[in-house]
Amino acid sequence: MKIIIHGGFFSESHTNSETKIAKQNALMEIARKGFKFLQNHSALETVVYTVSLLEDDELFNAGIGSQIQSDGKIRMSASLMDGTTQKMSGVINIEDVKNPIQVAEKLLDFEDKVLGGEGATNFARQNGFEEFSTEIPQRREEYLAKKESTGTGTVGCVALDAEGKLAVATSTGGKGFEIPGRISDSATVAGNYANQDCAVSCTGVGEDIVSGAVAAKIVTRLTDGFSIDKAFEKTFDELKPFDGFAGAIAIDKSGNVFHQDSHPMMVFASFDGKEFEIFD
């Protein structure tokens, strides 16, 4: 059993040594809680639980602490994928819910598995998700000051459970000041993908991740016989012609944990019950 999580890139506003330490501590604690949960739950249940914890922490740009778009509203996206069934569900540009990843999880039971905008928000209300503002004062200050983010904040989790099953979940609060209606990578197979061989969650600039089809390429290459490091190497090499800004975390069916970024530095933590690896 193993787990790895990410919290975007260390390149948003208010980034200093104090924030860095806070993010390291938060990621270690959330990874520890996620691994403990994994002891008695499936990989799919675990990634939803763990990403919910990341959404609840205002240090990260997902759920509480999400970025504000150009029209003054917060719209979030999230998805999950079960490596065993290879079914994916997600929400795009959902508003006023505390945990978008939990709405995405609910959609796994429906025929229409990816909803966007008003439809996603209405679905949440109809299924017991109460109205909740995820705005924090820092984001409003940034918006009023027209202080643009680098758009590299997303959270994600990949887990391998006791039965050898893989799952992944990814959630984002957007890049900030985007045109309403902009689609991020987080609820697409470019940013969030899994099968029985590997599961991958991405963060970075959504447009670059979509252009590089990053998560789907890595997983497909493992399925086709690449080792996890070589699958990452080839996929990230293909980002170089357009200077793609991306980071990814992954676990394969053999329990190999891997992460890579094209620009410094993705914040992440992994835990196998004995040893932590944390971004430095």
C-alpha positions as CSV (number, residue, x, y, z in Angstrom):
1,M,0.0,0.0,0.0
2,K,1.3,3.4,-1.0
3,I,0.1,6.9,-1.4
4,I,1.5,10.1,-3.0
5,I,-0.1,13.5,-3.1
6,H,0.6,16.9,-4.6
7,G,-0.4,20.4,-3.8
8,G,0.5,22.3,-7.0
9,F,3.6,24.3,-7.6
10,F,5.4,26.5,-5.1
11,S,5.0,29.6,-7.2
12,E,1.8,31.2,-6.1
13,S,1.5,34.5,-4.2
14,H,2.7,34.7,-0.6
15,T,5.4,32.1,-1.1
16,N,8.2,32.4,1.4
17,S,10.1,30.1,3.8
18,E,7.2,30.2,6.3
19,T,4.7,29.1,3.7
20,K,7.1,26.4,2.4
21,I,7.4,24.9,5.9
22,A,3.6,25.1,6.4
23,K,3.0,23.3,3.1
24,Q,5.6,20.6,3.9
25,N,3.9,20.0,7.3
26,A,0.4,20.0,5.8
27,L,1.3,17.6,3.1
28,M,3.1,15.2,5.5
29,E,0.1,15.2,7.8
30,I,-2.4,14.7,5.0
31,A,-0.3,11.9,3.5
32,R,-0.2,10.2,6.9
33,K,-3.9,10.5,7.3
34,G,-4.5,9.2,3.8
35,F,-2.3,6.2,4.3
36,K,-4.0,5.4,7.6
37,F,-7.4,5.6,5.8
38,L,-6.0,3.3,3.1
39,Q,-5.4,0.5,5.6
40,N,-9.2,-0.2,5.7
41,H,-10.4,1.3,2.5
42,S,-10.0,0.9,-1.3
43,A,-7.7,3.1,-3.4
44,L,-10.7,4.8,-4.9
45,E,-12.2,5.7,-1.5
46,T,-8.8,6.8,-0.3
47,V,-8.1,9.3,-3.1
48,V,-11.4,11.0,-2.6
49,Y,-10.9,11.2,1.2
50,T,-7.3,12.5,0.8
51,V,-8.1,15.1,-1.9
52,S,-11.0,16.3,0.3
53,L,-8.4,17.0,3.1
54,L,-6.4,19.0,0.5
55,E,-9.5,20.9,-0.6
56,D,-10.2,21.7,3.1
57,D,-6.7,23.3,3.6
58,E,-6.6,26.9,2.4
59,L,-2.9,26.6,1.8
60,F,-3.8,24.9,-1.5
61,N,-5.7,26.1,-4.5
62,A,-8.6,23.7,-4.5
63,G,-11.8,23.8,-2.5
64,I,-11.3,26.4,0.2
65,G,-8.7,28.8,-1.1
66,S,-9.6,28.5,-4.8
67,Q,-8.7,31.3,-7.2
68,I,-11.2,33.9,-8.3
69,Q,-12.0,34.2,-12.0
70,S,-12.1,37.5,-14.0
71,D,-15.8,38.1,-13.3
72,G,-15.3,37.8,-9.5
73,K,-16.6,34.3,-9.1
74,I,-14.9,31.0,-8.0
75,R,-15.4,28.0,-10.3
76,M,-13.7,24.7,-9.5
77,S,-13.0,21.4,-11.3
78,A,-12.3,17.9,-10.0
79,S,-12.3,14.3,-11.2
80,L,-11.4,10.8,-10.1
81,M,-10.7,7.6,-12.0
82,D,-10.8,4.0,-10.9
83,G,-7.9,2.1,-12.4
84,T,-9.8,-1.2,-12.1
85,T,-13.0,-0.3,-13.8
86,Q,-11.4,2.5,-15.8
87,K,-14.4,4.7,-15.2
88,M,-13.8,8.4,-14.7
89,S,-16.2,11.1,-13.3
90,G,-15.8,14.8,-12.8
91,V,-17.2,18.3,-12.4
92,I,-16.0,21.3,-14.4
93,N,-16.5,24.9,-13.3
94,I,-18.7,24.0,-10.3
95,E,-19.6,26.8,-7.9
96,D,-20.3,27.1,-4.1
97,V,-19.5,23.6,-2.9
98,K,-16.9,22.7,-0.2
99,N,-15.6,19.6,-1.8
100,P,-15.9,19.3,-5.6
101,I,-14.1,15.9,-5.5
102,Q,-17.0,14.4,-3.5
103,V,-19.5,15.6,-6.1
104,A,-17.3,14.0,-8.8
105,E,-17.4,10.8,-6.7
106,K,-21.2,10.9,-6.6
107,L,-21.3,11.0,-10.4
108,L,-19.7,7.6,-10.6
109,D,-23.1,6.1,-10.0
110,F,-24.7,8.0,-12.9
111,E,-24.7,7.5,-16.6
112,D,-23.7,11.1,-17.2
113,K,-20.4,11.1,-15.4
114,V,-18.9,14.6,-16.2
115,L,-21.0,17.7,-15.7
116,G,-20.0,21.3,-16.1
117,G,-21.1,24.8,-15.0
118,E,-24.6,25.3,-13.8
119,G,-25.5,21.7,-14.4
120,A,-22.7,20.5,-12.1
121,T,-23.8,23.0,-9.4
122,N,-27.5,22.0,-9.7
123,F,-26.5,18.3,-9.5
124,A,-24.6,19.0,-6.2
125,R,-27.6,20.8,-4.7
126,Q,-30.0,18.0,-5.7
127,N,-27.7,15.4,-4.1
128,G,-27.3,17.0,-0.7
129,F,-24.2,19.2,-1.2
130,E,-25.0,22.4,0.7
131,E,-24.0,25.9,-0.6
132,F,-20.6,26.8,0.7
133,S,-18.3,29.7,-0.2
134,T,-14.7,28.6,-0.7
135,E,-13.4,32.1,-0.9
136,I,-10.7,33.2,1.6
137,P,-9.6,36.9,2.2
138,Q,-6.2,36.4,0.5
139,R,-7.8,35.5,-2.8
140,R,-10.2,38.5,-2.6
141,E,-7.3,40.8,-1.9
142,E,-5.4,39.4,-4.9
143,Y,-8.5,39.8,-7.1
144,L,-9.1,43.4,-6.0
145,A,-5.4,44.2,-6.6
146,K,-5.5,42.5,-10.0
147,K,-2.6,40.4,-8.7
148,E,-2.5,37.5,-11.1
149,S,-1.5,34.0,-10.1
150,T,0.8,31.8,-12.2
151,G,-2.1,29.4,-12.5
152,T,-0.1,26.4,-11.2
153,G,-2.2,25.3,-8.2
154,T,-3.9,22.0,-8.2
155,V,-4.1,19.1,-5.7
156,G,-4.1,15.4,-6.4
157,C,-3.7,11.9,-4.9
158,V,-2.7,8.5,-6.2
159,A,-3.1,5.4,-4.1
160,L,-2.3,1.7,-4.4
161,D,-4.4,-0.4,-2.0
162,A,-3.9,-3.8,-0.3
163,E,-5.6,-5.6,-3.3
164,G,-3.2,-4.0,-5.7
165,K,-5.8,-1.7,-7.1
166,L,-5.0,1.9,-8.3
167,A,-7.0,5.1,-8.2
168,V,-6.4,8.8,-8.7
169,A,-8.2,12.0,-7.9
170,T,-7.4,15.6,-8.8
171,S,-9.0,19.0,-7.9
172,T,-8.3,22.6,-8.7
173,G,-9.5,26.1,-8.0
174,G,-8.3,27.3,-11.4
175,K,-5.5,29.7,-12.4
176,G,-7.1,33.0,-11.3
177,F,-8.5,35.8,-13.5
178,E,-9.3,33.3,-16.3
179,I,-12.2,33.9,-18.7
180,P,-15.4,32.3,-17.3
181,G,-15.9,29.0,-19.1
182,R,-12.2,28.1,-19.3
183,I,-11.7,24.4,-19.0
184,S,-8.8,23.1,-16.8
185,D,-7.0,19.8,-17.3
186,S,-8.1,18.5,-13.9
187,A,-11.3,16.9,-15.1
188,T,-9.8,15.5,-18.3
189,V,-7.7,12.4,-19.0
190,A,-4.8,14.8,-19.7
191,G,-4.6,15.7,-16.0
192,N,-6.1,12.7,-14.3
193,Y,-5.9,9.1,-15.6
194,A,-5.6,5.5,-14.3
195,N,-5.9,1.9,-15.4
196,Q,-4.7,-1.4,-13.9
197,D,-1.1,-0.6,-14.7
198,C,-0.6,3.0,-13.4
199,A,-2.4,6.1,-12.1
200,V,-1.3,9.7,-12.6
201,S,-2.4,13.1,-11.3
202,C,-1.0,16.3,-12.9
203,T,-0.6,19.9,-11.9
204,G,0.8,23.0,-13.6
205,V,-0.6,25.1,-16.5
206,G,-3.7,23.3,-17.7
207,E,-3.4,24.3,-21.3
208,D,0.1,22.8,-21.4
209,I,-1.0,19.6,-19.7
210,V,-3.8,19.2,-22.2
211,S,-1.5,19.9,-25.1
212,G,0.8,17.3,-23.9
213,A,-1.9,14.8,-22.9
214,V,0.4,14.1,-20.0
215,A,-1.5,11.7,-17.7
216,A,-2.9,9.6,-20.4
217,K,0.4,9.3,-22.2
218,I,2.3,8.2,-19.1
219,V,-0.3,5.6,-18.3
220,T,-0.5,4.3,-21.8
221,R,3.2,4.0,-22.1
222,L,3.4,1.9,-19.0
223,T,0.7,-0.3,-20.4
224,D,2.7,-0.6,-23.6
225,G,5.8,-1.8,-21.7
226,F,7.7,1.3,-20.7
227,S,9.1,1.5,-17.1
228,I,7.6,4.3,-15.1
229,D,10.7,6.4,-15.3
230,K,11.0,6.1,-19.0
231,A,7.3,6.8,-19.5
232,F,7.8,10.0,-17.6
233,E,11.0,10.9,-19.4
234,K,9.5,10.5,-22.9
235,T,6.3,12.4,-21.9
236,F,8.1,15.3,-20.3
237,D,10.5,15.5,-23.3
238,E,7.5,16.1,-25.5
239,L,6.6,19.2,-23.4
240,K,10.0,20.8,-24.2
241,P,9.2,22.2,-27.7
242,F,6.5,24.5,-26.2
243,D,8.2,24.8,-22.8
244,G,5.2,23.0,-21.2
245,F,4.7,23.8,-17.5
246,A,3.7,20.5,-15.7
247,G,4.2,18.2,-12.8
248,A,2.9,14.7,-12.2
249,I,2.8,12.1,-9.5
250,A,2.2,8.4,-10.2
251,I,2.2,4.9,-8.8
252,D,2.4,1.8,-10.9
253,K,1.0,-1.7,-10.3
254,S,4.3,-2.9,-8.9
255,G,4.3,-0.2,-6.3
256,N,6.8,2.1,-7.9
257,V,6.2,5.7,-6.9
258,F,7.4,8.4,-9.2
259,H,7.1,12.2,-9.6
260,Q,8.6,14.8,-12.0
261,D,8.2,18.4,-12.9
262,S,9.3,20.5,-15.9
263,H,9.8,23.6,-13.8
264,P,10.6,24.0,-10.2
265,M,9.0,23.1,-7.9
266,M,6.0,20.8,-7.5
267,V,5.0,20.4,-3.8
268,F,4.4,16.7,-3.0
269,A,4.6,14.1,-0.3
270,S,4.6,10.3,-0.5
271,F,4.2,7.7,2.3
272,D,4.4,3.9,2.4
273,G,3.8,3.5,6.1
274,K,7.5,3.7,7.0
275,E,9.2,6.4,5.0
276,F,8.1,9.9,3.8
277,E,9.4,11.7,0.8
278,I,8.6,15.4,0.8
279,F,9.5,18.2,-1.6
280,D,12.5,20.3,-0.5
